[in-house]
Amino acid sequence: MSVPAAPLDAPPGQPRKAATAAWIGSALEYYDFFIYGSAAALIFPEVFFDESDPATATLLSLATFGVAYAARPVGALFLGHFGDKVGRKKIMVFTLILMGLSTFLIGCLPTRDQVGTLAPVLLVLCRVLQGISAAGEQASANSMSLEHAPPDKRGFFTSFTLSGTQGGQLLATLVFIPVAALPEDQLLSWGWRVPFWMSIAVAVVGYVIRRKLQETPTFTQQAATEGVVKMPLAVLMREHWADVLRVVAASLVASVSTIFTVWALAFATSDSVGMDRTSMLWVGALANLVALGAIPLWATLSDRVGRRPVFLIGAAGSGVLMFLYLWAISTGSYPLVLVLGIVTFGVVYSAANGVWPSFYGEMFSTRVRLSGMAIGTQIGFAVAGFAVTFAARIAGPDGDDWVSVGLFTAALCVPPVIAALTARETHKVPTERLGEREPQTSPGRSKVSA
């Protein structure tokens, strides 16, 4: 079956190249990002924090995981502004290099036993750099793949960014499985550093792939005919403020991912449950493997039936199933945990995860798309990142109140449902007309305000 021509006469094969670059770049970048999540749950409480109080050490370690999410909105303002002025490609290359460097430096940090409280301070600084990088990564990759994609396959092509994220998370988990199996003394001395050192290879591979990608046809035409916007943020807040708020609310669905990946792992391997560390890492690995197949399928469905219904399935379904997944962990039944983990994260959550790149991106016009996606998602993701810290606090001093954490996660899925219900359906709107106040389905140029 032939693929329709991309909008504005993109070079042949460029949509596939853009999708591939988005997939590989996101996989490599989020390999770095999620390595930190595994280490924060399993390693860092003993390496960077006071071992005499394990509960507090775990809480502080999980808080450093959230620090990157706090840095994301700041990075989104900066990178979103320049992404709409200088193009998507330059931001994609910059974010990859920054992530690779900051992750490598984490693997080189001295421990608390070596330099005292300076160790966690340096850890937080590196984590901030990771957050700034991640702020521009998905928005630039999503904008690049959406603007290159054929109009009737935007959902499918933009989903490669998120399946790449799942691929990176899968790779990070697989790398940590043999590391976690090392003897305790080797694990805490040098073993945990190896996955972070590997980020240098990540940066090199990603740079080679992304530097050969062409800028998008819609951005190129915008810059050539009407010029880029001098102050994208001002235009965004004037014309798309409601959509920015909608994306912020919808992005809270990412709390499902952070709680599944970090808090649930810490809970399952805690003394109160006592599940094997390596076995739980395999749950995450298999769930991500299933997600790799589920994401493009959900995205393809959204190209046919619309973004809203698919996103709603993912957001509402995840809120219910995460409660059941945490219950399964509390029983200590590994088969039950494995099945519910795959269904929750691999299948149902993938509905929202696979469709949001097109769903959010189609709310904005070309001239402010990267800013709109970056700022809206990163504010929502900041809340999602600290959801892990809140969950650790809600779980009580023993860290075993999974019911409260399950209800907390379900509550965070309510704003995404409301956001989707109030959003416009855009899957049939031509790429050139996206972001108009009254989208039309017939071909034509978008209106440009002064």
N, C-alpha and C positions, 0 to 999 in steps of 0.2 A: 504493500500500500504506500503510495507516494505521500510525501510530506508537503503541505501547502507552502507557498512562498511566504517568507517572513515579510512583515510590514516594511514599507519604504525601501524595497529592493535590497535587502541585506545580501551580502555575498553568499553563494551557495555553500551549504554546510556550516555556515557561521552559527546558526541556532544550536546545532549539536556541539560545536566547539565551545560556545558560551556555557551551555549546560554542563559539559564535561569539566571545564575550568572551574565552574561553581562547585561541582561535586567534589573534585579532587582538592581544591583549595579549602573548602569547608571541612572535608574529612581530615586534612592535615592540621588545620587550625584548631579544630575542636578535639582532635587527639590531644593536643597540648592542654586545652582548657579542661577536659574531663579527667586527665591524669591527675590534675590537682584535686578534683573531687574525691577520687579514690584515696589519694594520699591523705587528704584532710580527715577522712573517716577512719582510716586504718593506721596511719603512720605518724602524722604530725603531732597528735596529742602527746606522744612520748618523746619526740625529737625536739620540738620547739617550745613545749610548754611544761609546766610543773607536774611531774609524775606523781607527786604526793597527794594530789587531788584529781583523780582521773575524770570525774564528772565535769569539773570546771575546765580541765584541760581539753576535753572533747568539745565542750561548748565554745571555748575560745577558738579552737581549730576550725569548727564549722562556721564561726563568725568570719574568719579570714576568707573562707569560701565566698561569703556574701559581699566582701569588700569589693571584689571585681565588679559585681553588679551595681554597687553604689557609684563606681567610677564610670559605668557605661553611659549614663545620661550626659555626663560632661564630654566624654568622647564622641557621643552622638551629635552634640551641638557643633563641635569642631569639625569632625569628619563629614557630617552631613552637609554642612555649609560648603566645604571645599569639593565634595563629591558632585554637587549640583553646579559648581563653577568650573572645575577642571576636568570633570569626567569620572566615569565609574572605574575605568581600568587602573588609573593611578592610585586610587584609594585601595583597590583590591591588592595591589602589590605592596603598598605601604603596611597595611594591616597584617599581612602574612609575615613580613620581616620582623615587625615589632613583636608579634606573638612568639615567633621562634626564638628571638633573642631573650625575651623576658623569661620564657620557660627554661631555657638553657641555664640562665643565671640562678634560678631556683635550685637546680641540681648542684650548683657550686656553693651554696650558702653554708656558713658555719652553723653548728647546732647550738642549742641553749647551754649545753655543758661546756662548750668552747668559748663563747663570747657573752653568755648571759642574756639579758633582755634585748640586746641588740639583734639577736637572731630573729625573733618574731617581728621586729620592726622592719628588717630587711625583707622578710617574707611578705609582709603587707605591701611594701613598695613594689616588689615584683608583681604581686597580684593586681595592683592598681594598673600597671602597664598591660597586663593581660586583659583587664576589663576594657581599657581604652581601645585596644586592638579589636576585641570582639564587637565593640559598639559599631564599628564601620564595616565589619566583615560581611555579615548576612545582608545588610541593607544594600551594600554595593553589589554583591553577587546576585541578589534577587533582582535588583534593577537591571543589571546587565543581562541576565537570562530572560527576564520578562520583555525587555525592549528588543531583543533579538528574536523572540519566539513568534511562530505563526499565530495569528489572532485566535484561532479555534483550538490551540494547543498550549495556551499560556500556563494553564494549571499544571500540565504534565512537565513542561520544560523548567518551570520555576521550582518544581518539587525536587529537582536534583540538588538544590542547595541544602534542603533539609535531609534528604537521604544521605548526602555527604556528611552532614552533622552526625547522623546515626552511625555512619561508617567510621567516623573518627572516634565516637564513643565506644563502638565495638572494638576498634583497634586498641584504644587505651585500656579497655577491660582485659583483652587478651594478653597485652603486655604485662599487666599487673598480676595475672594469675600465677606465672612462674615466679615473679618477684615475691608475691605474698607467701609462696611455698618455701622460701628460703629459711634457714635457721634464724631464730630471732636476732642473734647478735649480728649476723651478716645483713639481715634485712634492715636493721636500724643504723648500721654503720655506713654501708655503701650501696646495698641493693636497691633502696628506694630512689637513689639518684640516677640510675641508668635510664629509666624512661624519660626523665627530663633532659638528659644529655642528648638523647636521640632527636631532640627538636631541631638541632642544626641541620640534619638531613631533611627534616620537614620543611624548613625555610628554603633550602636550596631547590628542592623538587618543585615546591609551589611557585617559586620565582620563575623558574624556567618555563613552567606551563602558562602562567598568567601574562608574562611580558609579551607573548606572541599573539595575544587576543586583540581583536580590533574593537574600537569604541562603537557604541550602539548607533544604529541609523537614526533613531528618533532624537537622541542627544546631539548627534552631529548636525542634523538638520536644524534643530532648535538653535544651536550655537551659530550656524551659518546664516540663518534667515532673520531671526528675531533677537539673537544674542542671549547669553546666559543672564540669569537674574543676579543683580548686584548684591541683594540681600535676600537670599532664599528664605531665611527664617521669618522675615517680615511678611513676605508673600504667603508663606505657609500659615502663619497665625491669622492673617487677614481673610484668606480664602478657604482654608481647610481646617480651621481649629476644631470643628466638630468631629472630623475624621481622625484628627490626632488623638482626641480624647477617646474615641471609639477604639483605636488601635491600642492605646494604653490599657483600656479595660480588657480587651480581647487577649492581650499578651499575658495576662495573669494566668492563663491556662498553662504557661510554662512552669508554674509551681508544681504541677504533677511530675514533670521531669526531674526537677531538683530534689524533691522529697523522695521520689522513687530511687534516684541515683545515689543520694548521699545519706539522708536521714534513715531511710528504710534499711540501708546497708549497715549503718552503725547500730540500729536497733536489733537487727537479726543476729549480729555477731557480739552483742553485749552479753554480760553475765546473766541477765534476766531471761534471755532466750537461748543463747549458747549455740547457735548454728555455725557450721564451719565456714571460715572466711572464703576459702577457694570455691566452695559449692555455691555461695551466694554471688560471687563474681560471675560464675557461669550462668546464673539466672539472668543477670544483666546482659551478658554476651549473647545468649540465645534470644532474648527479647529484642535486642537491637538487630540481630540477624533477621528476624521475622519482619521488623520494621522496615528494613531495606527493601523488602518486596511489597509490603503493604502501602508505603507512602506513595509510590508512583501509581498504584491502582486506585487509591482514594483520589489522587489528583486528577487522574483521567476521568473518573466518575464526575468530578466537579466540572470538568469541561463540558459534560453532557447535561447534568441536572442543576448546576449552579454551585457557587462557593458556600452560600449560607447553609443549606441543609447538611452538607458534609461536615462543615465546621461544627455545627450544632451537635451532630452525633458524637464527634470527638470530645467536645467540651463537657456535655452533659454525661456522657457515658463514662468518661474518666473520673468524674467526681464520685460516681457510685462505685466503680470498680476499684479505685484506690482504697476505699474503706475496706472492701473485701480482701484486698491484697495484704493490707496491714493486719487484718484479722488472721489471715493464713499464716503470716510470720509468727504471730503470737501463739499459734498452736504448735509450732516447731515441726510441722509436717512438710518435709522438703518437696514431695510430689505436688502437694497442694500449692505451695509457694511457687513452684516452677510453672505450673499451668496458669495460675492467676497472674503471675508476672508477665508471661508471654501475651496473654489475652489483653491485659490492661495496657501495658506499655507498647507491646509489639503491634497490636491490632487496633484497638479502639483509640488510644491516644494519637496514633499515626494519622487518624482522620483529620484532626485539627492541625497536627504538625505538618502534614503534607500539603494542606490547602492554604495555610496562612500566607506563604510568600506571594501567591497570586491575589488572594483575598485582600490583604493589606495594600499591596503595591498598586492594585487597580483603583484604589480610592483617590490616588493623587495624579496630577498631571506630570509630564516629563520634567518640567523645570524645577519641581520641588519634590520629586518622588523619593530621592535618596534621603533628603532631609526628613520628610514625613515619616518614612519607614524607620529610619534610624532613631529619631527622637521618640516616636510613639512606642516602638517596641522596647527600647532600652529603658524607658521609665517603667514600663510594665515588667520587664525582666529584672529590674533592680528589686522590685517587690518580691518577685519569684525567687531571686537569689537569697534574700534574707528570710524567706519562708522556712528555710532549713534551720536558721537560728531560732526563729519563733517556735518551730516544731520541737526543737530540743528543749526550749523553756517550757512549752505546754506539756511536754511528756513527763514533767515532774522530776524530782531529785533522783529517782531511780531510772528515769528514761524509759519507762514501760507503759505509759498511758497512751496506748495506740488509738484508743477510741477518740480521745480529744484531738489527736493529730489527724485522724481520718475525717472528723467533722470539720476541722480547720481547712483541710485540703478541699473538701467538697464545697465549703463556703467560698473559697477562692475561684471555683469554677462557675459561680453564679454570674459575676460581671461579664465574663466572656460570652455566656449565653445571651445576656441582655444586649451586649454590643452587636452580636450577630443578628439578633432579631430586629434591630433598628437600622441595620446597614442596608445600602442599596445592593441589588444583584447586578453584577457587572460582567459575567462570564461571556456575554454576547456583544459587549460594547467594543467597537474597533479600537485598537491600541492608540490611534491618534486622537480619539475622543475621550479617553479616560481622564477622569478628574473634572469633567464638566459638571455643572450643577444639575443639569437635566440631560443625562446621557442618552444618546440615540443609538440605534442598532444599524443604521445605514452608514456607509462609508463617508468620510469627510474629514476636514481639518478641524482641530480643536480651536475653540475661541481663546483668545489671549487678552487678558485684561491689562490695563496700563500699569 
